[in-house]
């Protein structure tokens, strides 16, 4: 039966289930009485939906609360052990794989260093190496936690680069800075990882998964629009607004800050990333006469430049070269933030990523000063520039949110036909996801 607005009774039922699940997830425990006003559903609809969700094992009772002059009201909450998700962060120095329950409590994790293959970045990101790490990591977290793979809502993966989709391969990654040219990552994972075909993959840009996590659970909660910046070896960003609630990754690091400037790892010249990314910062320190630790990874080298610029011993003189390089980096980042302010007029700019979190407490104030001095006065007066609050696991958490968000959108049900590779329903679902 189809309603006048084109929605079927099935659609309305799914939307009602979604509304109840989301309110219990974000605001629970709640009573049936309290669910009515916040979901817009009648008391009868709430009772019917809750009865279904309890029968399916997705919702459980969680004690009671006194009511004004009546019987105590039973509280309801999401049953956290009813399903689980895997989040994968294909990062710049390691691959992190985490298994979460429905409440995003970590059940198991494993990290695989990206060192195999050779010293060059493109060697570290050899597709076969990455696929092998993800395959082994998924197997390890499932065995460690002792969960049934059939409980998985899906596997979310955050990757560097642009992600497109097609019906034949699913998610395809265009990672120019790591020499990934149209890598059919979803198909390769399906062929390599021994998971049931019913388990879907959700692959997206790492900045977008970071943004998703900060908007759901971190410093972005309550903001109508925000830009979440991922600052690591390179820099990227995710824009979230009223018409882009799930966020959109933007290649902010490849915005040009100097014509015929420094060569970026993407191959072009003058990109912001060539001046403000951690890799470029360390290279500029070396060129200026600094002494990065020989053979150290980028995280250790960044720790070294911070220690040189801000020595813990008050008797030790600060390294003026390190200070100058960090201040120049703050100026470049501030100019890049000013562009974000002028283009998107966000309420908040949130800084995450391993380098952003490591550097942020030291020079975020300088970045703010440069950003507001370079941006238009009115939008810069409204924006707050802050650190993200979810720490180094934010990309992994955001990746795990991808299957969780779809689970909610489907009203707490799975779409078994959707993930049968090369089936008409699977291809149709990919076309729908690509359109969004």
N, C-alpha and C positions, 0 to 999 in steps of 0.2 A: 504493500500500500504506500502510495507516494503522496506527500503533503503538497499544498499549493506552492510552497517555496522550493520544491524540488527535493527536499529531504524525505527519506523514508522513515517508517517507524523504527527500523533497525538503526538508522542514523541517530534518531533522537535517543534511543536507548543507549547507544554507545556514548553519546555526548553526556548523558546523565551519569553514567558510570565514570567517565573521565572526570567530571566535575567533583564527584564524591571522592574518588581516589586522590586527586590533586589536593583537595582541602585537607584530607586526613594526612597526607604525606607532609605537607608544609606547615599545617597548623594543628595537627592532632597531638594527643587524643582529643576527640570531640564526641559529643552526644548526638543522637539522631535529631533531637530538638534543635541543636545549634547548627547542624548541617543545612537545615532548610534555608535560613536567611542568606548564608554565604554562598550557596549554590544556586539559589533562585528556584529550587524544586519544591513541590508540594510535600507535605508530611507523608502522604501515601507513596509518592514516588521515591522519597528517601528510604522509607521502610522496605520497599520492594528491591531497590538497588542494593541496600545494605544486606538484605537476606541473601541475594545472589552472591555477593562478594564474600560473605561469611561461609556460605556453602562451598565456594570454590577454594577456600583456604587463603584468600588474599587479605582478609580483614579479620581481626579478632577483638574480643572484649578486653578492656584494660581497666577494670575497676569501675567505680561509680562516683558520682558527685551529687551533693545535696541540691535539691531544687527548692524554689520558694514556695513552701507550703504544700508540696506534693511528695510523691515517692522519689527516692534517689534515681538519677538518670544514669544509665549505663554508658560508659565511655568506650569509644572504638578507636582502633589504631591499625595501621598497616602491619601485616605480619611479615617481619623482615626476613625470615628464613623461607619464605614461599618461592623465592626466585633469586637468581644472582646474575651478575654481569662481569665481563672482563674489560678492563681498560688498558690500552697499550700506548706508550709514548715512544715514538721513534725519534729520540732526541739527538743531540749533537755530540755527546760523548758516550752515551749508553742508551740501551733500550730497556724501558721499565715496563713490566707486566704486573698488573694487580687484579686480584679477584675480590669482588665486593658482594655483600648481600644486598637485598632490596633497599635497605636503609643507608647504603653506601658505607657500611662498616667494612674495613679491610679484613679479609679472611686469609689471604696469602699474597706474597709478592716475591718477585725475583728480578734482578737486574743483570743485564748482559752488556759488558763493556764493548764499545765499538772501536776495537783496535785491530781486529783480524783483517788481513788483506794488504796492509801496507800503511805507510805514514801519510799518504795523501788522503784528502777528504773523500774524493770519489772512490778510492779503494776501500775506505772504512765503510762506505755506503754500498758496497757491492750487493746487488739485489739478493743473490743467493745467501750471503752472510746474514742479511737482515731477515729474510724468510726463515732461515734456520734458527736464528735467535728467537723469533716470535713463536715458531712451532714448538721449540723446546721449552720456552717460558710458559706457554699456555698449558702444555702437558704437566709441567712441574707444579704450577699453582693449583691445578685441579687435583692432582694427587696429594699435595700437601694438605689441602682443605678437606679432601675426601668427599667432594660433592659429585653428584650425578651430572654429567654434561648435558643431560636432557633438561636440567633446571635453568640452563643459561638462556637469558633473554636475547643475548647477542654479544658480539665482540666489537668494541669501539676502538678505533686506531687513529691517533693523531700523528700526522706526517708533515715534513717540510714540503712546501711547494703548493701548486694549484691542483685541485682534484676535479676531474670531470667524470662523467659516467656514460656508459653505453650498454645496450642490451646484451652484447656478447661477452664483455669482460667485467661488467660491474664498474667499480671505482678504478679510475686510471690516474696515476700520479705524474704530474709534469714538474719535476724538481730540478730546475736549471742549475741551481747552485751546488747540487750534489750529483749532477750528470745523470739524472733520471729523465729519460725522454719517453714519455707515454708508457710508463711501466704499468702493466695490468695487475696491480697489486691484489685486488680482491680475488681475481681468478687464480693467481699464484698461491694465495693463502688457502683457498678452497682445495686446491690440488695437493697441498703439502700438509695442512694441519688436520689431524684425525679427529674432527668434530662431526656430529650428526649434520646432515644436509639441512635439517630444520633450523640450525643456528645461523642467524643472519650476521653479516659484517656491516659495520657502519664506519666508513673511512672518510676523514676530513682533515683539513689543515689544522696543525697544532695550535695556532693562534686562536682559531675558532673554538676548539675544545677548551682551551684556557679561558676564553671569554664566557663560554657556557657555564663553566664551573664557578667563576667569580660572580656571575649574575644570579645563579641559583642559590649559592651557599656562601659566597664571600663578600668582598667589599662593594660589589655591584647591586646587592639586594636593595630593592626599593627605588632604584634609579629607572627613569623612563627611557633614557638614552645614555650610552656610555661608549667609550673606546677602551678596549683592553689591549695593552701592549705586551708582546712577548719579546723580551730582550735577552738574547743569548749570544752565540757566536755571530749571528745576524740579528736582524730585528724584523718583526712583523706585527700585525694588529688585527683586531676583530672589532667591527662596528655593530653595536646593538641599538636599535631604535624601535619606536612603536610599530613601524611597518616591517621591521626585520627582527622579530623577537628571538629567533633562533640564532641571529648573528650572521655576519658575512665577513669572511677573511679578506683582507686587502693587503696587497704587496707594498706596504708602507716603506719597507726598507729599501725599495728600489725607486723611490721618489728622488729626483735629481736635486742635489744641493750645490753642485758646482759644475759648470760647463767644462768639459775636457779635464775633469778632476781625476782623482785616484781611480785606479782600475778596481772594479768590484768583482767579487767572486762569481757574479752572474755573467761576467764578460763585458759589461758596459762600463762607462766611466762616470764618476761624479755621484754615485748613489749614496744615500744616507748611510747605508750599511757599510760602505767602504770607509766611513769615518767614525761611526758610532757603534758598530757591532763590536763585541768583545774581541773577536779575532783581529779586526782592524785596529782597535785600541792597543792591543799588545804589540802589533807590528809597528805602530807609530812610536810606541815607547822604545822599541828596539832601535828604530831609525834615529831617534833623538839621543841615543847613547845609553839607554836603560839596560838593565840586565835581567831579562826574564829567566826563570829557572831552566837550565838546559834539560831537554827531554821531558819537561813537565807537561801535563795536559792543560787545557785552557783554564779550567777551574782553579788549578793550583797556581798557574801563572797569574791569574787575576788576583788571587789572594796575596801573591808576592808584591804586585804593584800597589795594592792597598796598604800592605804593611810598610812598604817603602815611603809612601806618601803620608801615612798616618801611623807613625811608630807608636807601639804601646808603651814603650819606655820614655817618659817625659824628658830624660836626659839625652835621648837620641835625636839628632837633627833630621827633619823631614827631607826627603829626596825632592828637590825642587823640580827636577825633570819629570818625575812621576806626577807631582802635583799639577804641573802645567798641562800634561797630557790629559789627566782626568778633567781638569777645568775646561779644556778645549772640547772634550767629549760631551760634557754637560751642555756646552753652548750649542753643539750640533744637535744633540737630542732636544734641547729647548726649542730650536728652530723647527725641528720636525714636529714637535708637539704643537707649536703655533699653527702649522699647516693643518693639523688635525682639528684644532679649535676653530679655525676659519672655515674649513670645509664642512664639518659635521656639527659644530656648536653643541658638544656634549655637556651633560651635567657633570660627568666624571671622566677622568683619564686614569686608568689603573695600570700599574706597572708590575709585571710578573716575569717569569723566566729566571733561570739560575743566575744569570749575570745581573738582571734587574734587582733581584732580591739581595744579592751580595753587595752591589754598589749603592742601592737605593738609600739606605740610611745615611750614607756618607755624603752623597751629593744631590739628593732629590730637591733640596731647597734651592740649589743653584739652577737646576733644570727648571723649576717653577719660575724663577726670576727671569731666565732667558725666554721661556715660553710666553709669559705675560707681556714682556717688553716687545716681542715680535708679533704678537697676535693683535687682532682688532680689539679695541677696548671693551666693547659691550659683551661679546661672547666670552672673553677672557675673565671678565668680572664674575661670571656665573659658574665657571668650571672649577672643580676640585681635582687636584692631581695628587694621587695617593698610591701607596704600595698595595698590591693585592694581599689578601690575608690567608690564602690557602697553601702557601709555601711551594716547595719544589714538586709536590705531587699533583698540582692543579691540572696539568695537561692530562694526566692519567685519569683523574676523577672526571674531568670533562668528557674524555673519550667514553668512559663508562656511562655517562649520562645520555649519550646518543641512543643506545638501545632502550634505556629507561624511558626517555621522552616519547619514543614511538610506542612503547608498551602502554603508556598512559593515553596517548592519542587514540589507540585502538580500544580504549575502555578496559584495560587490564586483560585483554585477550591477545593471543598470538595469531599470526596469519600464516598457517603452515604451508599453503600452496605458494606463498610469495617467494620463498627461499629455495624452491626446487630449481636448481640451476638450469637455465635455458628453457624452462617451461614458459608458456605464454603469460601466466600470472607473474612470474618472476621478472620477465622482460618489461611487462607493463608497469610493475612497481618501480623499476629502475628509471623508466621514462618519466614517471610521476615525480620521483625524487630529483631527477636532473632538472625538471622544470622549476623546482623550488630552490 
